[in-house]
Amino acid sequence: MSAAQMKITGLKLHSIAIADPPLRSSYGLHAPWALRTVVELKTDSGITGWAETYGGDGPRAALEAARPLLLGRDPFQLQQLHARLAPIAKPANADTSQTWLVPGENPLDQANRTFAALEIACLDVIGKAVGKPVCDLLGGRARDRVAFSAYLFYKHGGGGGDSGYRDEYGEVLTADAAVRECRQMIAQYGFQEIKLKAGVLPPDAEIETIQALRAEFGPGVPLRIDPNCAWSVETSVRVGERLREELSNGGYLEDPCPELEGMSEVRRRLVAEGIETPLASNVAVTNFQDVPKAKALDAVQIVLSDPHYWGGLRQVQSLAHFCEMLGMGLSMHSNSHLGISLMAMAHVAAASPNLTYACDTHYPWQTEQDEVVAGGRIQFEKGCVVIPEKPGLGVEVDYDQLARGCERYEKISFRKRDDEAEMRRHVDAEWKRVLPRW
């Protein structure tokens, strides 16, 4: 059967749980298990396509609802599929930001998230059908190696999951511990850029952490800090002033305070002091209508894309072109994920020439025990994922590992990520997410 005659004959959804350490952010505390959905797309040609997306009842129900729109269709006809999903898109001017909700939990970007998972699986099928890597389907690669950053978190002791998971990094609630964490991560993965998830400790303690990282790794290693909107405008400006040197040379200040208008004021006040530290966002800028506003306000200089909620790989590539036209920088956001998502991220990053900041990845926080990619975890070379010459995403799935992930999912009690509830359960019974906190 030729590729032109191929039809989608089956959609199988695998709800899995993967161990997640007790990482902290302004949203609260990660649960011991992160939820993911692995999408398996079957065709009448015998080719199987794979994708990975957010987990739990909500994302799975949305994918199930799309099943009748998918079966019997040509996987090459992605525009038709997108048009059929469009009627459930968000209302005009609705708040799709991640200011208040963790990624994957805003119902207003559900259509984008659903289409993204199906599009990635279809592109995997198409690549395998024509014998080309996914990045080459997107117009060809601008680079063969995609750089990722060491993504540091403050964390409590514990490796996540149950007693069978080792705590590789230990408790990290001080500057010295964060330096140790970073040293371990760089030794293992070779990362050459560093990002700190902040908004957890008082700002002075987080300033101290960035300063300690600069002292340890030197000015040649770019540093970024992301408090997920935990600071006021005044605090954001003060941090920007204190970290003027540390965030230079490829660094940035990400989502320091809520709303584009607040970030615009932070930018204005820093520039008035001669501080050109760029501001980045994956919280306030989450869809195309946000980008011109962010540019007009000079609130965001670097957009952090994400194929999972921007609507797939082709949408990220469109965003890359849009940002290039507007003179804005581009990087990539991350969430707890396994190797299928990592390869999807790497392929679109490889095909986006102006994605010049190292991408985020939570991959070091997940474990070999939970990886579903056949052959084990994706390897990093000097902090980079090398794009394979294999067709499609370049990975296949280990069905035994996938079944273990499904078994874990069935054993746990929750079906939705809720960092605030987890914080109240384990750290402070009265804790609530307050913005700004400082």
C-alpha positions in Angstrom: 0.0 0.0 0.0 1.3 3.4 -0.9 1.6 6.3 1.5 -1.1 8.1 -0.5 -3.6 5.4 0.3 -2.9 5.1 4.0 -5.7 5.4 6.5 -5.8 5.7 10.3 -7.4 2.5 11.7 -6.8 2.7 15.4 -6.2 5.0 18.4 -5.0 3.6 21.6 -4.5 5.8 24.7 -2.1 4.6 27.5 -2.5 6.5 30.8 0.7 6.1 32.7 2.3 7.4 35.9 6.0 8.2 36.2 7.9 9.0 39.4 8.3 12.7 40.0 10.5 14.0 42.8 9.1 16.6 45.4 10.1 19.6 43.3 9.0 23.0 44.3 7.7 26.0 42.4 5.4 28.9 43.0 2.5 26.6 42.1 3.3 24.4 45.1 4.8 20.9 45.3 5.0 18.1 42.7 3.2 14.9 43.6 5.2 11.6 43.9 3.8 10.7 40.5 3.4 12.7 37.3 0.7 11.7 34.9 1.2 11.3 31.1 -0.8 9.9 28.2 1.0 8.0 25.5 -0.8 8.1 22.1 -0.6 5.0 19.8 -1.9 5.6 16.3 -2.4 2.6 14.0 -2.7 2.6 10.2 -3.8 0.1 7.7 -0.2 0.1 6.3 1.1 -1.4 9.5 2.9 1.8 10.5 2.4 2.9 14.1 2.9 6.5 15.2 3.6 7.7 18.8 3.1 10.8 20.8 3.2 11.8 24.5 1.1 14.4 26.2 -0.4 15.5 29.6 -2.0 12.8 31.7 -5.1 12.3 33.8 -8.8 12.2 33.1 -9.2 15.5 31.3 -6.6 15.2 28.6 -7.6 11.5 28.0 -11.3 12.4 27.7 -10.5 15.1 25.1 -8.5 12.7 23.1 -11.3 10.1 23.3 -13.7 12.7 22.0 -11.5 13.2 19.0 -11.5 9.5 18.1 -14.4 9.7 15.6 -12.7 12.7 13.9 -9.6 10.6 13.4 -10.5 7.1 12.4 -10.6 6.4 8.7 -8.7 9.6 7.8 -5.5 10.1 5.9 -2.7 11.0 8.4 -1.2 13.4 5.9 -4.3 15.6 6.0 -3.5 17.4 9.2 -5.3 20.6 8.1 -8.6 18.8 7.8 -8.1 17.3 11.3 -7.3 20.7 12.8 -10.4 22.2 11.2 -12.6 19.5 12.6 -11.2 20.2 16.1 -11.5 24.0 15.8 -15.1 24.3 16.9 -14.1 23.4 20.4 -11.3 26.0 20.5 -11.2 28.6 23.2 -13.6 31.6 23.2 -12.3 34.9 21.9 -10.2 36.8 24.4 -10.3 34.1 27.0 -7.4 33.7 29.4 -5.3 30.8 28.2 -2.4 31.9 30.3 -0.7 29.7 32.9 -0.7 32.4 35.5 -3.1 30.6 37.7 -3.2 27.0 36.4 -0.4 24.5 36.0 0.4 23.5 32.4 -2.1 21.0 31.0 -5.0 22.1 33.3 -6.4 25.1 31.5 -9.6 23.9 29.7 -9.3 26.8 27.3 -6.3 25.4 25.5 -7.7 21.9 25.5 -8.2 21.9 21.7 -4.6 22.9 21.1 -3.3 20.2 23.4 -5.5 17.5 21.9 -4.6 18.4 18.3 -0.9 18.6 19.2 -0.8 15.0 20.5 -2.6 13.7 17.4 -0.4 15.8 15.0 2.8 14.5 16.5 1.6 10.9 16.2 0.6 11.6 12.6 4.0 13.2 11.8 5.7 10.1 13.3 3.6 8.0 10.9 4.3 10.2 7.9 8.0 10.2 8.6 8.1 6.5 8.8 6.0 6.2 5.6 8.4 8.4 3.5 11.6 7.4 5.3 12.4 10.8 6.7 12.9 12.2 10.2 10.2 14.5 11.5 12.4 17.6 11.4 12.9 17.1 7.7 9.1 17.0 7.2 9.1 20.5 8.8 11.4 21.9 6.1 14.7 20.4 7.1 17.0 20.9 10.1 18.9 24.0 10.9 21.0 22.1 13.4 21.7 18.4 14.0 22.1 18.9 17.8 19.6 20.6 20.0 20.9 22.2 23.2 19.1 21.8 26.5 19.7 23.5 29.9 20.3 22.1 33.3 16.9 22.8 34.9 17.4 23.2 38.6 14.7 23.0 41.2 14.5 23.5 44.9 13.2 20.2 46.3 12.5 18.3 49.4 14.2 15.0 50.1 12.9 12.0 48.1 13.0 10.6 44.6 9.3 10.5 43.9 7.2 7.4 43.3 7.3 4.7 46.0 10.2 3.3 48.0 11.7 1.8 44.8 13.0 5.1 43.5 16.3 6.6 44.6 16.7 10.2 45.6 19.5 11.1 43.2 19.9 14.8 44.3 18.7 14.9 47.9 17.2 17.9 49.5 17.9 21.2 47.8 16.7 24.2 49.8 19.9 26.3 50.0 22.3 27.9 47.5 25.0 25.4 48.3 22.7 22.5 47.7 21.6 24.0 44.4 25.3 24.3 43.3 25.8 20.6 44.3 22.6 19.6 42.3 23.8 21.5 39.3 27.3 20.0 39.5 25.8 16.5 39.5 23.4 17.3 36.6 26.2 18.8 34.4 28.5 15.9 35.2 25.9 13.5 34.0 24.4 15.3 31.0 27.0 17.9 30.0 24.6 20.9 30.0 26.2 24.2 29.2 23.4 26.5 30.2 21.6 26.7 33.6 18.0 27.6 34.6 16.7 27.9 38.2 13.1 27.4 39.0 12.5 30.1 41.6 9.5 31.6 43.4 10.0 29.2 46.3 12.4 30.8 48.8 12.5 34.5 49.8 14.0 36.4 46.9 17.2 37.2 48.6 17.9 33.5 49.0 17.2 32.9 45.4 19.5 35.8 44.4 22.2 34.1 46.5 21.6 30.9 44.6 22.1 32.5 41.2 25.2 34.3 42.5 26.6 31.0 43.9 26.0 29.4 40.5 27.9 32.2 38.8 30.8 31.9 41.2 30.9 28.1 40.6 30.5 27.9 36.8 31.8 31.3 35.7 30.5 34.0 33.3 30.7 31.8 30.3 27.7 29.7 31.4 24.4 31.5 30.8 22.0 31.7 33.8 18.2 32.0 33.8 15.8 32.4 36.7 12.0 31.7 36.6 9.8 32.5 39.7 6.5 31.8 37.8 5.0 35.2 38.7 5.8 35.0 42.4 7.2 38.5 42.7 5.7 42.0 42.6 6.9 44.5 40.1 9.1 46.1 42.8 10.7 42.8 43.8 11.2 41.9 40.1 13.0 45.1 39.5 15.2 44.7 42.6 16.1 41.1 41.6 16.9 42.4 38.1 19.2 45.0 39.5 20.9 42.6 41.9 21.5 40.1 39.1 22.5 42.5 36.4 25.8 40.7 35.7 24.7 37.2 36.5 21.8 37.3 34.0 23.9 38.8 31.2 25.6 36.8 28.5 22.7 34.7 27.3 20.7 34.8 30.5 17.2 36.0 31.1 14.6 36.7 33.7 11.4 34.7 33.1 7.9 35.5 34.2 9.0 37.5 37.2 5.5 38.9 38.0 1.9 38.4 36.9 0.5 39.8 33.7 2.1 41.4 30.6 1.4 44.9 32.0 3.5 44.1 35.1 6.3 42.6 33.0 6.3 45.7 30.8 6.8 47.9 33.8 9.6 45.7 35.1 11.3 46.0 31.6 10.8 49.8 31.5 12.3 50.3 34.9 15.3 48.0 34.3 16.1 49.6 30.9 15.9 53.0 32.6 18.7 51.8 34.8 20.7 50.6 31.8 19.9 47.0 32.5 19.1 45.1 29.3 18.4 41.7 30.8 15.7 40.2 28.5 12.4 39.0 29.9 11.1 35.6 28.8 7.7 34.0 29.2 5.8 30.8 28.9 3.1 31.9 31.4 1.8 35.2 30.0 2.4 34.3 26.3 0.7 31.0 25.5 -1.0 31.6 22.1 -0.5 33.7 19.0 -2.8 36.6 20.0 -0.5 37.2 23.1 2.6 37.8 21.0 1.9 41.1 19.3 0.7 42.5 22.7 3.8 41.3 24.4 5.9 43.0 21.7 3.9 46.2 21.7 4.3 46.5 25.5 8.0 45.4 25.3 7.0 43.0 28.1 8.6 39.9 26.6 11.8 39.6 24.5 12.0 35.8 24.5 9.0 33.5 24.0 9.2 30.0 25.4 7.3 27.7 23.1 5.9 24.3 23.8 4.5 21.9 21.2 2.2 20.4 23.7 0.0 23.4 24.4 0.9 25.7 21.4 -0.9 23.2 19.1 1.9 20.9 17.8 5.2 21.0 16.0 4.0 23.0 13.0 2.5 25.7 15.3 5.8 26.0 17.1 7.5 26.4 13.7 5.0 29.1 12.8 5.7 30.8 16.1 9.4 30.7 15.3 8.8 32.5 12.0 6.5 35.0 13.8 9.0 35.8 16.5 11.8 36.1 13.9 9.7 38.6 12.0 9.0 40.6 15.2 12.7 40.5 16.3 11.9 38.4 19.4 14.0 35.5 20.8 12.7 31.9 21.1 13.3 29.0 23.4 11.2 26.1 24.7 9.3 25.3 27.9 9.2 21.9 29.4 7.1 19.8 31.8 7.6 16.4 33.4 8.0 14.0 30.4 9.6 10.9 28.9 11.6 10.3 25.8 8.8 10.5 23.2 8.1 14.2 24.2 11.8 14.9 24.4 12.3 13.8 20.8 9.3 15.7 19.5 10.7 18.8 21.2 14.1 18.2 19.7 12.8 17.7 16.2 10.9 21.0 16.1 13.8 22.8 17.8 16.1 21.4 15.1 13.9 22.8 12.4 13.6 26.3 13.9 16.7 28.4 13.1 16.0 31.2 15.5 15.5 29.0 18.5 18.9 29.9 19.9 18.4 29.6 23.6 18.9 26.2 25.1 15.6 24.5 25.7 14.2 23.5 29.1 13.8 19.9 29.9 12.6 18.0 33.0 14.1 14.8 31.6 16.9 14.5 34.3 14.1 14.4 36.9 12.6 11.2 35.4 14.2 7.8 35.6 15.3 4.8 33.6 12.7 2.7 35.5 9.8 4.6 33.9 11.1 5.3 30.4 8.9 3.8 27.7 11.2 4.3 24.8 12.7 1.1 23.5 16.3 0.8 24.3 16.1 3.0 27.3 16.6 6.7 27.9 17.6 9.3 25.3 21.3 10.1 25.6 22.7 13.6 25.8 26.0 14.6 24.3 27.5 17.8 25.9 24.0 18.9 26.9 22.5 18.2 23.4 20.1 15.7 21.9 21.5 14.5 18.6 18.8 14.2 15.9 18.8 10.6 14.7 18.7 9.7 11.0 15.8 7.2 11.7 12.5 8.0 10.2 9.7 9.7 12.2 10.5 10.7 15.7 13.3 8.2 15.7 12.0 6.1 18.6 9.8 3.1 19.2 8.1 2.1 22.4 8.8 -0.8 24.8 5.3 -2.3 25.3 6.4 -4.0 28.6 7.5 -0.7 30.0 4.3 0.9 28.8 2.3 -1.7 30.6 4.2 -1.1 33.8 3.4 2.6 33.5 -0.3 1.8 33.0 -0.2 -0.5 36.1 1.3 2.4 38.2 -1.5 4.7 37.0 -4.2 2.3 38.0 -2.7 1.9 41.5 -2.5 5.6 42.4 -5.6 7.6 43.6 -5.4 11.0 41.7 -6.2 11.8 38.1 -5.2 15.5 38.0 -2.1 17.5 38.8 -2.7 19.7 41.9 0.5 21.2 43.3 -1.3 23.4 45.8 -3.1 20.4 47.4 0.2 18.5 47.5 1.8 21.4 49.3 -1.0 21.5 51.9 -0.8 17.7 52.3 3.0 17.6 53.0 4.4 21.0 53.9 1.9 23.5 55.2 -1.8 22.7 55.8 -2.7 26.4 55.3 -0.7 27.0 52.2 -2.3 28.8 49.2 -0.8 30.1 46.0 -0.7 33.8 46.3 0.5 36.1 43.5 2.6 38.0 44.1 4.0 36.3 47.2 6.9 38.7 47.6 
